Amino acid sequence: MNQHVPVLDLNRLQGDGDALVREAGEAYREFGFCGFRNHGIPDEIIQSAYREFRNFFALPVESKNTCRSAAGGQRGYTPFGTEQARNNPIPDLKEFFHVGREMSGDNPWPDILKPNRWPADMPAFKSAAMALYGELDCLGNRILGIIARFLNLPERWFWPSVGQGNSILRAIHYPPISDADTPAVRAARHEDINLITLLIGSNEAGLEILAKDGSWVPVTSIPGTIVVNIGDMMKRLTNHVLPSTPHRVVNPPGEAAREARYSIPFFMHPDPDFVIRTLPGCFSADNPDRYPEVISADEFLMQRLRENRML
């Protein structure tokens, strides 16, 4: 992890919670990103999911396309060269697989929370993916509790509104780059749509965040750390008190470009009918409300997917 992005120990919640909340909030105000160690997710669950996703991406294109995502890319496989960052005309150099929430009872939003698509002849794929999904979903609630406390809200404020959210586990494969002169990049500058993103990152370099001085700061993961960043829904909810920082994945130089890169972000969304309304404590005479009109989480998501040419 680059020294400019703080890494905090979640074990401190037990005895030094107020200080941890303050430090995490300050990190989010400054960078929009913060790393956490001692997060409680067993490494075997992470490695099992990585193994299954790598095996999937190694399949022939015809086999991967049997899990091809429908419009919007919310479930299953999205092929290489499909997604484009907002305001960028060139598709990113990546393919990815989306895993969504598995509803245990009646689905109140069957047109939104659609069934997952699973590859045939990979019997361990579903269990590995859903195990990691569940762990990240739980960790995301803990981080939302920290953010709520920083915003002077009850720790549980977000929790009733994320239990049926359209949260997505995205496994990303950035293939080796054969054309050193390509104008495309692995992931062009963008901000995330959702509330928060939890990233089980790659050990390879490439992820960069845009600092307030206009420079790009590299962020490389270290073992045992999960990076959590603010998304646009949280930025809007907090009236930019917590910024959604632009970030990108650049093409590595030299021989490193010939190596594949993998990462697994978890995009945490609120329930589809959650109303994104500026929090009362986040606007004032010095910071007027930028968003007097409210919007639902699903409306916001669809708006952004259209901008990303995924609809």
C-alpha positions in Angstrom: 0.0 0.0 0.0 1.4 3.4 -0.9 2.2 5.4 2.2 -0.2 8.2 1.2 -3.2 6.0 1.8 -3.7 5.1 5.4 -4.0 1.5 6.6 -5.9 1.0 9.8 -6.3 -2.0 12.1 -9.9 -3.1 12.5 -9.1 -4.8 15.8 -8.9 -1.3 17.3 -12.7 -1.1 17.2 -12.7 -3.2 20.4 -10.8 -0.7 22.5 -9.9 2.3 20.5 -13.0 2.7 18.4 -13.5 6.4 18.6 -9.9 7.1 17.4 -10.3 4.5 14.6 -13.5 6.2 13.4 -11.9 9.6 13.4 -8.8 8.4 11.5 -10.9 6.5 8.9 -13.2 9.5 8.4 -10.2 11.8 8.0 -8.7 9.3 5.4 -11.9 9.3 3.5 -12.2 13.1 3.6 -8.6 13.4 2.3 -8.3 10.5 -0.2 -11.7 8.8 -0.5 -9.7 5.6 0.1 -8.6 3.7 3.3 -7.0 0.3 3.8 -8.0 -2.1 6.6 -6.1 -5.0 8.0 -7.3 -7.7 10.5 -10.6 -7.6 8.6 -11.5 -11.1 9.6 -11.9 -12.7 6.1 -10.1 -16.0 6.1 -7.3 -16.1 3.4 -8.5 -19.6 2.3 -11.8 -18.1 1.2 -10.1 -15.3 -0.8 -7.7 -17.7 -2.4 -10.4 -20.2 -3.3 -12.4 -17.5 -5.1 -9.3 -16.3 -6.9 -8.6 -19.8 -8.1 -12.1 -20.4 -9.4 -12.2 -17.1 -11.2 -8.8 -17.6 -12.8 -9.9 -21.0 -14.0 -13.1 -19.5 -15.5 -11.2 -16.8 -17.4 -8.9 -19.4 -18.8 -11.8 -21.1 -20.5 -12.4 -20.8 -24.3 -14.5 -17.7 -25.2 -17.4 -20.0 -26.3 -17.6 -21.5 -22.8 -17.4 -18.1 -21.1 -20.2 -16.8 -23.3 -22.6 -19.4 -22.0 -22.6 -17.2 -18.9 -22.9 -14.0 -20.9 -24.5 -11.1 -19.0 -27.8 -9.6 -20.1 -28.2 -5.9 -20.6 -26.6 -3.9 -17.8 -24.0 -6.5 -17.0 -25.4 -7.1 -13.6 -25.0 -10.9 -13.5 -22.6 -13.3 -15.2 -19.8 -12.7 -17.8 -19.0 -9.5 -19.7 -16.5 -10.0 -22.5 -13.3 -8.2 -23.2 -13.7 -4.7 -24.7 -17.3 -4.1 -23.6 -17.2 -1.6 -20.7 -16.2 2.0 -21.2 -15.6 4.6 -18.5 -17.9 7.6 -18.5 -16.7 10.2 -21.0 -14.1 7.8 -22.4 -14.7 6.7 -26.0 -12.3 3.6 -25.8 -13.3 0.4 -24.1 -11.2 -0.8 -21.2 -8.8 -3.7 -21.6 -10.6 -6.2 -19.3 -13.3 -8.9 -19.0 -15.2 -9.6 -15.9 -17.7 -11.8 -14.1 -20.5 -10.5 -11.8 -22.0 -12.3 -8.9 -25.1 -10.8 -7.2 -27.1 -11.3 -4.1 -28.8 -14.7 -3.7 -32.2 -14.1 -2.2 -33.2 -16.5 0.6 -36.9 -15.8 0.6 -39.3 -13.9 -1.6 -37.6 -11.5 -4.0 -39.3 -8.1 -3.7 -37.5 -6.8 -6.8 -37.4 -9.7 -9.3 -36.7 -7.4 -12.2 -33.7 -5.9 -10.4 -32.2 -8.6 -8.3 -32.0 -11.2 -11.0 -30.7 -14.8 -10.7 -27.0 -15.4 -10.9 -25.5 -17.2 -13.9 -23.1 -20.0 -13.1 -20.6 -21.8 -15.4 -21.3 -25.5 -16.1 -18.7 -28.1 -15.2 -17.1 -25.9 -12.5 -18.7 -27.5 -9.4 -16.8 -25.4 -6.8 -17.3 -22.0 -8.6 -20.6 -21.0 -7.0 -19.7 -22.0 -3.4 -16.4 -20.2 -3.6 -17.9 -17.1 -5.1 -20.8 -16.9 -2.7 -18.5 -17.6 0.3 -16.5 -14.5 -0.6 -19.6 -12.5 -1.3 -21.0 -13.2 2.1 -17.7 -12.3 3.9 -17.4 -9.0 2.0 -21.1 -8.2 2.6 -20.5 -8.5 6.3 -17.3 -6.5 6.3 -19.0 -3.8 4.3 -21.6 -3.4 7.0 -18.8 -3.0 9.5 -17.2 -0.3 7.4 -20.6 1.5 6.9 -20.9 1.4 10.7 -17.6 3.3 11.0 -18.7 5.8 8.4 -22.0 6.3 10.1 -20.3 7.1 13.4 -17.9 9.5 11.7 -21.0 11.3 10.3 -22.6 11.5 13.8 -25.2 8.9 12.9 -26.1 5.8 14.8 -23.7 3.0 13.9 -26.5 0.9 12.5 -27.9 3.7 10.4 -27.1 2.1 7.0 -27.7 -1.5 8.0 -31.5 -1.7 7.4 -31.0 -0.3 3.9 -28.4 -2.6 2.5 -29.6 -6.1 3.4 -31.4 -6.5 0.0 -29.1 -4.2 -2.0 -28.0 -4.9 -5.5 -24.4 -5.4 -4.3 -22.0 -7.0 -6.9 -18.9 -9.1 -6.5 -16.9 -8.4 -9.7 -14.0 -10.7 -10.7 -11.8 -8.8 -13.2 -9.2 -10.2 -15.6 -6.9 -7.8 -17.3 -5.2 -10.0 -20.0 -1.6 -9.5 -21.1 -1.1 -6.5 -23.3 0.3 -7.4 -26.7 0.2 -4.0 -28.3 2.4 -1.5 -26.4 1.1 1.4 -28.5 -2.6 0.8 -27.8 -4.4 3.9 -26.7 -6.6 1.8 -24.4 -5.9 1.2 -20.8 -6.9 -1.5 -18.4 -9.4 0.8 -16.6 -9.7 4.4 -17.6 -10.3 7.1 -15.1 -13.6 6.6 -13.3 -15.5 6.8 -10.0 -17.5 3.9 -8.6 -21.3 4.2 -8.7 -22.2 2.6 -5.3 -21.9 3.5 -1.6 -18.5 1.9 -0.9 -16.2 -0.5 -2.7 -14.2 -3.2 -1.0 -11.2 -4.2 -3.0 -9.3 -7.4 -2.7 -6.6 -6.1 -5.0 -3.9 -7.5 -7.2 -0.3 -7.7 -6.1 0.7 -6.2 -9.4 1.1 -2.4 -9.7 -1.4 -0.4 -11.8 -4.1 1.0 -9.5 -3.8 4.8 -9.1 -5.9 7.4 -7.3 -6.1 11.1 -8.2 -4.8 13.2 -5.4 -6.1 16.7 -4.6 -3.0 18.3 -6.1 -3.8 16.6 -9.5 -1.1 13.9 -9.2 -1.8 10.2 -9.6 -0.9 8.2 -6.5 -0.1 4.5 -6.9 -1.9 2.1 -4.6 -0.6 -1.5 -4.4 -2.1 -4.0 -2.1 -0.2 -5.7 0.7 -1.1 -9.1 2.1 -4.0 -9.1 4.6 -5.2 -5.6 3.6 -8.5 -4.7 2.0 -8.9 -1.3 0.5 -12.3 0.4 0.8 -13.2 3.5 -1.2 -16.1 5.9 -1.3 -18.6 5.6 -4.2 -20.7 8.2 -5.9 -23.9 7.3 -4.0 -22.1 8.0 -0.7 -20.6 11.2 -2.2 -24.1 12.4 -3.1 -25.6 11.3 0.2 -22.9 13.3 2.1 -23.0 16.3 -0.2 -19.3 15.7 -1.1 -18.2 15.6 2.6 -16.8 12.2 1.7 -15.4 12.3 -1.9 -15.7 9.7 -4.5 -12.1 9.8 -5.8 -11.3 9.2 -9.5 -9.1 6.2 -10.0 -7.7 4.1 -12.8 -5.7 1.0 -13.6 -2.8 1.9 -15.9 -0.9 -0.3 -18.3 2.4 -1.4 -16.8 5.6 -0.7 -18.6 7.9 -3.2 -20.3 7.7 -6.9 -19.7 5.1 -6.4 -16.9 2.5 -5.6 -19.5 2.8 -9.2 -20.7 1.5 -10.5 -17.4 -2.2 -10.9 -16.6 -3.7 -9.0 -13.7 -6.6 -10.0 -11.5 -8.6 -8.2 -8.9 -11.9 -8.6 -7.0 -13.9 -5.5 -6.0 -17.1 -5.7 -4.1 -19.5 -2.9 -5.0 -21.9 -2.4 -2.0 -25.3 -0.9 -3.0 -28.2 0.1 -0.9 -31.6 -1.5 -1.4 -33.1 -0.5 -4.8 -35.8 1.7 -3.2 -33.3 3.5 -0.9 -33.8 7.3 -1.3 -30.5 9.1 -1.8 -31.3 12.3 0.1 -28.6 14.6 1.4 -28.0 13.9 5.1 -29.0 16.8 7.4 -25.5 17.1 8.9 -23.8 17.4 5.5 -25.0 20.8 4.3 -24.7 24.3 5.7 -24.4 27.9 4.6 -20.8 27.2 3.8 -21.6 23.9 2.0 -25.0 24.3 0.4 -27.0 21.2 -0.6 -25.9 20.3 -4.1 -28.7 17.8 -4.6 -32.1 19.2 -3.5 -33.8 16.6 -5.8 -33.8 13.1 -4.4 -33.3 9.9 -6.4 -33.6 6.2 -5.7 -30.6 3.9 -5.6 -31.9 1.9 -8.6 -32.6 5.1 -10.6 -29.1 6.4 -9.9 -27.6 3.0 -10.9 -29.5 2.8 -14.2 -28.5 6.4 -15.0 -24.9 5.6 -14.6 -25.0 2.3 -16.5 -26.4 4.2 -19.4 -23.5 6.7 -19.2 -21.1 3.7 -19.1 -22.8 2.3 -22.3 -23.8 -0.9 -20.4 -27.5 -0.4 -21.2 
